[in-house]
């Protein structure tokens, strides 16, 4: 039984837990399949009906390290947490880190994840130097910007549809400290945060959260955070939590959701009051700074209960941001969906195929799952299309909006078919999006 992290999709299908390359090669070439890492996608990008899921978490070794160039080759199933523990001892780190410590490197490549300041650092493709890919019809292929560039581009952000990522060569950066110094600033609206972002684009961490309540009094109020690495090290040991981070199944233990239109505004008003009345400047250890999912933020997701949440993530051009925010605000106040919270960051990059990359502002809108939410999603689709914004494909947007908002949607399909005419790598997500 496989389940998307947001709880929206549950499918029983075939499963393989390979330990070595031979295990991948022994599967018949006509079997539809897909690779799986930690399983933290909000859509079913690593499983599907009558599709063999090949779980790669046993492929978790560090294979090579070059101290001079600060490059490392790791197997695709290694987690961010394990890689950070190793690199921390060498005063190095991977600068693009999504929020969950148990996401695998292969998953980071396939989803083209982003980190704490996507404006400054870009997306995960920026730190990928080389990929070793296995496909039953092509054998092992080495992909880079100088070798098999076309397949390299298809694989980065390609949702695992080009084959099985065996290993990845990554560019590491010098880790300045074991701590980050944060500043928190109360904001009264979404645009207040956007304006603040423009002053903090060179920081190592930039983000904000906002109350999603449809009330005129509370909507958009929140707290913005910016952070930089502290100077020097207080400890040579990485502080990690004793309890494991959430999985799709442990997240869903609560039978009902505690987040709703009544509780959420009260909780966020209290939390905001607590935040803005605390110290304006404060320090956090590196693990807590990079991986909120591994610490207190996991309870936010736990409280959505068995039904889970519905998230819509949007990247809108900065020049359209104010007008888009105004129209989104009107939509929320008219439809009154159970929008719980909005997370925002500045963004910068160049798009390719279906990658979530571009220049502007990213907004993650977290809703309580409900029929009203589904209706609102359809209207947000219309809004995205009208503004030329893009959705994050791994959050499960509709085929209509993906097909319309990504100029290279058809080219992605065409180039995939050139490389793999039989298209044996597929998932529930790829089927729904017509890929």
N, C-alpha and C positions, 0 to 999 in steps of 0.2 A: 504494500500500500504506500503510495507516494502522495505527498500533500504540499501545495504551494505554501510559502511562508506566511502569506496573508490569510490563509485558511479558506480561500475561495474555491480551490480545485482539489479534488481527491480522486485518484485513479489507481486501480489495481492492475499491475502489468508485470512483465518479465523483468528480472533483475540479475545482474552479474556483478561479482565483486572481484575483479581481476587483481592478481598480485604481480604479474609480469607480462611482458609483451606477448609471450606465447599464448596467454589466456585470451588476449584480444584477437590474435590471429586464428584461433581455433573455431571461432564463430563463422558459420556459413556466410558467404558473401551476399546472399540475397535477403538476409535478415535486416529489417529496419531497426536502427539503433540511435542512441544519443549518449553523450558523456554526461557525467554528473560529478559535481564537487561537493560542497557543503550543503547544497539544497536550500539556499537562502533567497532565491528569486521569488518575487511576488507573483510571477506568472509561472506556468508549467513549462519552463524552458529545458528541463532535464528529465522529463518523462512524458508518457503519452499512451493512449490506448493501443495495445498490440505493438508496442515499441519496446525494444530491449534497452533498459537503462544500465549503462556500464559505469559503476561507481568507482571513481579513481582515487579514493582517499588513501589507498595503500601505496600509491606512487607519491611518496612524501619525503624523498631524500634530497639533501644538498649534494650536487654532483661535482661542481667545480667552483673555484673562487680565485679571482685574480686581484690581489691586494692593490697593485699599482693602478689598475684601471677602475677599481671598485665595481667589478662586475661579478655576478654570481649566476650559475646555472642550477636551477632547481626543477624537480619533477612537478608536474602540474597539480598533484593532489596535496601538496604542502599548504598548510594554512598560513595566513598572515601572522597569526600569533606565534607559530613555531619559527617562522622566518625572522620575525622581530627579535625573539629570544636569542637566536643565534647571532644576528647582526648587531644587537645591542652590545654584546661582549667585544665587538670589534669597533665600537663607536660609529656604526653605520646604520642606515635605515632606508626603507623604501618610502619615498616622500608622498606617493599617492596611495592613501589607505582609506578604503571605505569603512563604515562604522562597525562592522561585525568581525570579531577576531577569528572566527572559524570559516570565513570565506576562503576558498582555495585560489591559488594563483591562476589555475586554468579557468576558473569562473571569472576572475578579474579580467582576463584577456577576452573571453567570449562575450562578456557584458560591457566591456570597455568602461569600467567603473571610474568614478572620480573621488577625490579626497577632500581635504579640509579647506583648501582655497583653489578651486578649479580655474579661477582667473589667472593666478600666478603659476600654477603647476600643470594645467591642462588635464588630460585624461590618461588612463592607464597605458594606452598605446604609446605614449611619449617615453615610457621607461622600458618598453619591450624592445630588445635588440635582435633577438632571434627566437624562432619557435621550431621545435621538432614535432612534426605532425605525422600521424599514422592514418592511412586510408587503405582498406582492403584491396582496392583496385590500383592504387598508386604506390603501395609500400610506404616507406618512411621518406618524408620530404623535409628538407631544411628550408625554412622561410625567413627572409630578412629583407631589409631595404635594398640589398644588393643581389639577392638570390631569391628567385620565385616571388618577386614583389607583388604580383597580381594576387597570389594565394595568401600572402602575408596580409594584404589589405582586406581580403575577404574574411580572414580568420579573426582579425582584431575587431571585436564588436560583432562577429558573425554568428553569435548564438550557438556555437558548437556545430554548425551545419556543414563545415568543410571536412571534418574528421575528428580524430581523437588527439588532443594536445598531450604529448608525452612529457615534454620539458620546455622550459622557457629560460632564456638568458636575459637577465635584468640589469639595469643600471641602478646602482645604489648611490646614496648621497651621504656625506658626513653628518653624523648625528651631533648637533651642537650641545645637547643637554639631556638630562633625564627628566626635565620638567618643562612645562610651558607656563608663561605668565599671561593671564587673561585680564581683559577689561570688559565689563558689562555695562551696557547703556540702555535705559528704557526707551522704547519707541512707541509712538502713538498710532502708527499706521504702517502699511506695507511700504509705501513710498518713502517714509522716514528712514527705513532700513536700507532701501536702495541708495538713497543719498549718502547715508553713512558708509556704505560699502565703498563708494567712490573715493573716500578718504583713507581707506585701509587696504587698498588692493595689493600692497607689498607685504602685508602681514602673512604669517604662516597659517593662520586659522581665521576664517571670516564666515559668520553665519548668523541667522536670527530665527526665532520662533514667534508665532503670532496666534492669538486667540481666533478660532474659526467661527465663533458664535455669530449668528445672523443678526444679533441685536445691534442697533446703531451705537450703543454705548461701548460695547466691547470689541466689535469686529476689528481685527488688525492690530490691536494693542499687543505688545510683546516686549521681548528683550533681544538686543543684538549683542553679539560677542565677537571680539577680535583678540587674537593671541599671537605671541611670538615665543620662540624658544628662549629659555632662561640662559644665563651664562654659566658654563661649567657644570660639573656633576657633583651631586651630593652622595650618590650611591652608584656602585657598579653592578647592582642587581636590579633586574626589571621587576617592578611590583605588579603582580597579576592577582586577580580575584580568586578566592578559593572555590567559589561556586562556578559551575559551567554556564556559558551563555545559552540563551534560548535556542531551541530548534522549532521546526514547524509544529511538532506534536506537543512538546512541553509548553509552548506558547499557548496552546489551546486547552489547557487543563481546566480553566474556569468555565463553567457551563453557560454563563451569560456575560454580557458586556457591562462593565461599570462606567464606560464612557457613553454619555448621551447628552442631549441638549440642555439638561438641567445640571448634571454633575460636572460636566466638562468646564463650563464657564466659571463655576464656583472654584473648581480646583485650580484653573489657570489664573484666576484673580488672586487666589491665595499664594500660588507659586510665584507669580510676578511680584507681588508685594514683598515676599521673602527675598527674592533675588535683588530687587532694586534697593532694599534696605540693608543688604549685606555689604561686605567690603567691595568697593568698586574695582579694585585690583586684587587679584588672588592668584595662587599657584596650584597646578595639578600635576601629578606624575604623568609620565609619557603614555603609559598604557591607558589611563582614564581619559587622557586628552584625545587619543587616536581612536579608541574603541568604546564609545558610549553604550553600545549593545552589550558589552561585557560587564558593565557596571549598572548604575541605577536606571539608565534609560530602558533596560530590558523590561522593567515593571510597567512602563508605559504601554508596551505591546502586549504584555501578559493581561492587562486589564480589558483588552478588547474581547477576551473570552473565546469560546469555541468558534463562533461565527467569524471572528477575525475583523480585519479592517479592509477598507478599499482605498487604495492610494492612486492618485493621478499626479504624475510628475511632468512638469512643463518647462521648456526652455524658450524664453521669449527675448527677442532683440531689445537691447537697452533703449533704443530710440522709440520703441512701441510700448515700453514697460508701463508708463503712467496711464496711457489710454487703455491698455489691456487690463491693468489693475482696476480701473474705474468700472469697466464693463463686467469684470469678474465679480466685483463687489455688488453691483446691481443684481447680477444673476443670483448670487448667494442670498441676498436679502429678499428677492422675489420668491425663489424656490424653497428657501428655508430647509435645506438638507442638513443632516446631522454631520456637518463639517466640524471636526474636533480641533485640529491645529494645522497651521501652515508653517513649513520650514523653508528658508530661503538662503541662497548663496550667490555670489557673483560668478560669472562663467566666461571663459575665453577659449577659443579653439576653432579648428576647421572641420566641417562635417565631411563624412564619407560614407556611402551606402546608408546603413541604418544606425550609425553611431550617434549616441547622444552627445553631440559636441557642437559648439558654436559660440558666438559672443553675445552676452546678455546677462539675464538673471534666470536662475532655476528656482522653481517653486514646487514643493512637494505638498499636496493637499491630502490630508488623512481624514477619511470619513468613516463613520460607523456604517457597516454594511446594511443596506435597506433598499426597498423598491424606489424610494425617493432619491437615494444616491445614484442608482442606475439611470434614472430619468435625468438627473443633473449632469451625469457623465456625458450623455448624448448632447446636451446643450454646450458643455465645455468643449466637446469635439468641434462643434460649429464655431466656437470662439477661436480655437486654435487655428482652424482652417482659414478663418477670415484675417487673422494676424500673421499668418505664415510662421507660426511657432511650431515646435516639434515636441512629441511626447517621448518619454523614456520607454523603449520597447519592452524591457524586462519587467515593467509594471503592468503589462497586459492591456494596452489600449486597443481600440477597435481596429479592424482591418481598414475600414473607411478612412480613418484619420491617419493611419500609418501610410497607406497608399497615396493619400493626397499630400501629406506634409513632408514626405521625404522625396526629393526630386530623383534620387537614384534607386527608388524602390524596384522598378522594372529592371534596371541594370544589375542590381544585386541578384535577382532571380536568374537573369540571363547568364551572368558570369558564374553563378553557382552551377548551373546546368552544363556549362562548358567544361568545368572541372570534374563534375560528378553527374554524368547524364542519368544515372539510375537513381540518384538522390536517396541513398539509403540512410543518411543522417537526417532525422526529423524529430519533432516533438509536438506535444499538444499545442504549444505556442506557435510553432512554425506552420502547423496545419491551419490554425485559426486565422493566421495572417496571410495565408495563401502563398507561403514561401516555398 
